[in-house]
Amino acid sequence: MRELSVIARDRVGLLADMCEKLGENGVNIGMITAETAKGTAIVRLNVDHWDKARQVLSEAAFQVVEQNLLVLRLQDQPGELARVTRKLAEEKVNIRNVRVLAKEGGETLLGVEVSNHELAKQLLHNGALRKP
């Protein structure tokens, strides 16, 4: 799954400016998260028109970075996330970002950004970690 991140100085109206620019240019936002720390905002977006979104935001002087997320489907039960994170740590794969995308039917869908996308994919099979 591809994701755009915008890194900007935190200020009132930042999200409004970004969302207006995207909307004015026909880009629909499918998912958005935003967080701030020490005066910096990080806004993560999943959009329907990647190239257009990147262009519009860049032209508006936003710093835009693209990442690839692994999407994991895990059983929604205690210990599943621990199992995934431990296995990745044992293989020296750093987790840069993780978030729950959805929960339904006894399963949890996670989006995970990692330091070594290819190695992490090799450790995964059909969206779940291979059993030892």
C-alpha positions in Angstrom: 0.0 0.0 0.0 1.4 3.4 -0.9 1.1 6.4 1.4 2.1 10.0 1.1 3.5 11.8 4.2 3.6 15.6 4.5 6.1 17.1 6.9 5.4 20.7 7.9 5.6 23.3 10.6 2.6 22.8 12.9 0.2 25.7 12.6 -3.5 26.5 12.7 -5.1 25.8 9.3 -2.5 23.4 8.1 -4.9 20.5 7.4 -7.5 22.9 6.0 -4.9 24.3 3.5 -3.8 20.8 2.5 -7.3 19.4 2.1 -8.5 22.4 0.1 -5.6 22.1 -2.3 -6.3 18.4 -2.9 -10.1 18.9 -3.2 -9.7 21.8 -5.6 -7.6 19.5 -7.8 -10.0 16.5 -7.7 -7.9 14.4 -5.4 -10.0 12.3 -3.0 -8.6 11.4 0.4 -9.2 7.7 1.4 -7.4 7.8 4.7 -5.7 10.5 6.7 -3.8 10.6 10.0 -2.1 13.6 11.6 0.2 14.1 14.5 2.3 16.8 15.9 5.4 16.9 18.1 7.7 19.8 19.0 6.2 22.1 16.4 6.3 19.7 13.5 3.3 18.1 11.9 3.3 14.8 10.1 0.2 14.1 7.9 -0.2 10.7 6.3 -2.5 10.3 3.4 -3.9 7.6 1.1 -5.3 9.2 -2.0 -6.9 8.2 -5.3 -4.5 10.1 -7.5 -0.9 9.8 -6.2 1.0 11.7 -8.8 -1.5 14.6 -8.8 -1.5 14.8 -5.0 2.3 14.8 -4.9 2.4 17.5 -7.5 -0.3 19.7 -5.9 1.2 19.5 -2.4 4.8 20.0 -3.7 3.7 23.1 -5.7 2.1 24.4 -2.5 5.5 24.2 -0.9 4.8 21.1 1.3 7.5 18.6 1.9 6.1 15.3 0.5 7.5 11.8 1.1 6.1 8.6 -0.3 6.3 5.3 1.6 5.3 1.7 1.0 3.3 0.1 3.8 3.0 -3.6 4.4 -0.6 -4.6 5.1 -0.8 -7.4 7.6 -3.9 -9.4 8.5 -3.7 -10.8 12.0 -6.0 -12.5 14.4 -7.6 -10.0 16.8 -6.3 -11.6 19.9 -3.7 -10.8 22.7 -0.1 -11.5 21.6 -0.5 -11.3 17.8 1.2 -7.9 17.5 3.9 -9.0 20.0 4.6 -12.0 17.8 4.9 -9.9 14.6 7.1 -7.2 16.2 9.4 -9.7 17.9 9.9 -11.7 14.6 10.8 -8.5 12.7 13.1 -7.4 15.5 14.9 -10.7 15.5 15.6 -10.3 11.8 16.8 -6.7 12.4 13.9 -5.1 10.6 13.1 -1.8 12.2 9.4 -0.7 12.4 9.1 3.0 11.6 5.4 3.3 11.8 2.5 1.0 12.6 -1.3 1.6 12.8 -4.5 -0.3 12.8 -6.3 0.2 9.5 -9.4 -1.8 10.4 -10.9 -4.4 12.8 -13.6 -6.8 11.8 -14.6 -10.4 11.8 -12.0 -11.3 14.5 -9.2 -9.9 12.4 -7.0 -6.8 12.6 -5.6 -5.1 9.5 -2.3 -3.3 10.2 -0.3 -0.9 8.1 3.4 -1.2 8.8 6.3 0.9 7.5 9.6 -0.9 7.9 13.3 -0.3 7.3 13.7 -3.3 5.0 10.5 -3.8 3.0 11.8 -6.8 0.9 13.0 -8.7 3.9 9.8 -8.1 5.8 7.8 -9.3 2.8 9.9 -12.5 2.8 9.0 -13.1 6.4 5.3 -12.7 5.6 3.0 -15.0 3.7 -0.6 -14.1 2.7 -0.6 -11.1 5.1 0.3 -13.1 8.2 3.7 -14.1 9.6 4.9 -17.5 8.6 4.8 -19.9 11.5 8.2 -21.1 12.7 
